[in-house]
Amino acid sequence: TSIEPLFNLLSEKGVKEVKVAFDGNGDSGQVESVVLDDESENGIVHLNLGDFDVHTSKSYNPKTGQWTDNYARQTLTVETAVENLVYEFLEEKHIGWEINEGSFGEVTFNVKSRKISILFNQRVETYNTEEYEV
């Protein structure tokens, strides 16, 4: 998903910020919410951004020993584009973010600065063991 058309549309509509909550554990994860800074503008999440080549899968060619990325042309809404970007960020920086105890956090799209920040919280199960004789 290309980020420029997304930032362009959000800027044109006067949106300053988009916050996306995600949560994952037990080998599944999802985007929990996509919220724009101005509640009256939430209809924007359903606006079409246009057609994009969206990554759909990978395929392996045993003859060459290489993986190929597969893409399909899709019309994306703002919400779908934002969700796709969040999943791409998580897979790129935090592979396995949804495995076992998982993780949760928030991705913020700052439209004015055109920067994206990620608050990532990883759940960790710990224990302490002591062994001694008296």
QUITAJO-V670125 format. One record per residue. N is the residue number from 0. BURIAL is b if it has 24 or more other C-alpha atoms within 12 Angstrom, else e. Layout:
N|BURIAL + N|BURIAL
This chain:
0|b + 1|e + 2|b + 3|e + 4|e + 5|b + 6|b + 7|e + 8|b + 9|b + 10|b + 11|e + 12|b + 13|e + 14|b + 15|b + 16|b + 17|b + 18|b + 19|b + 20|b + 21|b + 22|b + 23|b + 24|e + 25|e + 26|e + 27|e + 28|b + 29|b + 30|b + 31|e + 32|e + 33|b + 34|b + 35|b + 36|b + 37|e + 38|e + 39|e + 40|e + 41|e + 42|e + 43|b + 44|b + 45|e + 46|e + 47|e + 48|b + 49|e + 50|e + 51|b + 52|e + 53|e + 54|e + 55|e + 56|e + 57|e + 58|e + 59|e + 60|e + 61|e + 62|e + 63|e + 64|e + 65|e + 66|e + 67|e + 68|e + 69|e + 70|e + 71|e + 72|e + 73|e + 74|e + 75|b + 76|b + 77|b + 78|b + 79|b + 80|b + 81|b + 82|b + 83|b + 84|b + 85|b + 86|b + 87|e + 88|b + 89|b + 90|e + 91|e + 92|e + 93|e + 94|e + 95|b + 96|b + 97|b + 98|e + 99|e + 100|e + 101|b + 102|b + 103|b + 104|b + 105|b + 106|b + 107|b + 108|b + 109|b + 110|b + 111|e + 112|e + 113|e + 114|e + 115|e + 116|e + 117|b + 118|e + 119|b + 120|e + 121|e + 122|e + 123|e + 124|e + 125|e + 126|e + 127|e + 128|e + 129|e + 130|e + 131|e + 132|e + 133|e
